[in-house]
């Protein structure tokens, strides 16, 4: 390529009266500035670099001269080569920034400024160059491991005689540092010093205590817990006890009780919960004899605590009253003592229901009465041959209702008389069914007596089966109510006083036909 000729001829020498080069681009700068855009952009944000430009540089404390070989990629160290006498290719790759400034929040731009562009870093690793990191006070070698999607960086740094081991993983893809989420591990460990090593002598390690059981064979205690003689020596030396388990190392608090030792520890398990582990290691004649009192309790989490009852409140209209304090509430039954014919009371034996009043009026129908503490009912159908009437009778042969039968008692004797509810082929209602013996056979006549007779149906705990009326208990009810020949019995409620009483007291009568 022919040299481009200048457009201005100048036949004189310049005498520069300034401590700076005539071409400001050749000002002496640090090596890190060589690849920064701010170094080369003018006030119009334009760059006037050309291939072959030489720049004096402070290169790690050395005075060096670098030449630009690719002005289109001037921000890459690969576009600048050293051309002074010490410009032979170095086997050292120096990171342009402080590697300790990398964090899991670091993005590609910051990683480029610390590790250099990926192609430069990768080339240095491929060519087996020494990777050198630096800080304000010292330099350190970085051990590099390349994996399929990240570089692993290990280095040791000393600060005020305290050594630290660092390990950082930096991800890459498509020959570039990842734009985000590149730094996935940033681990730091301080190197133990003499004082740390001396303190280790105060620790005594136990075995995997999480595998112990109360049926443990004596020989296994030496392995899973500790050798007896060594353990006693550690107790006497007042050492700190650490258990080594498959899920980590845990501190164990040990209390001596004669020749037995009570152990307490908080350990982790595979279910991701922490547990308080307690057990006693027993001994006799300087030997272990067994494990006893082994218990464990899961440590409550915040979710467990928020799921507990925070307050106890009485439900409106449910007969429960809450007294006491928020931490020690008391629960009781609130009574409206008189409920119709039943009086309620509370005593040491529980809730008591007692009928202390006379039997309520039954709309003038003399078919039900009170006999001491029992209620009795009586209904009967009779036929009066003199009056030719069929009578519905109650107690003492009192007539509740009657029907004149002269209209249909003609050519035969009555075979049966029945009171039937909702018979087939008839309108719903209560019928008096009279069956006659006739020459043609049995002949039934249905008389609608719905307006004369009140038909009782079972509701709200009362069951009517034929002529029998019963009290019933809901099969889903809690077992506080029971029925017997002596009446209704309520028992067991004191033992369940903390549960909500949601079932009302049912006023009912048990009666039968005499």
Secondary structure by P-SEA (a helix, b strand, c coil): ccccccccccccccccccccccccccccccccccccccccccccccccccccbbbbbbcccccbbbbbcccccccccccccccccccccccccccccccccccccccaaaaaaacccaaaaaaaaaaccbbbbbcccbbbbbbbbbcccbbbbbbccccccbbbbbbbbbbbccccccccccccbbbbbbcccaaaaaaaaacccccccccccccccccccccccccaaaaaaaaaabbbbbbbcccbbbbbbbbbcccbbbbbbbbbcccccccbbbbbbbbcccccccccbbbbbccccaaaaaaccccccccccccccccccccbbbbbbbbccccccbbbbcccccbbbbbccccccccccccccccccbbbbbbbbbbccccccccccccccccccccccccccccccccbbbbbcccccccbbbbbbbbbbccccbbbbbbbccccbbbbbbcccbbbcccbbbbbccccccccccccccccccccccccccccccccccbbbbbbcc
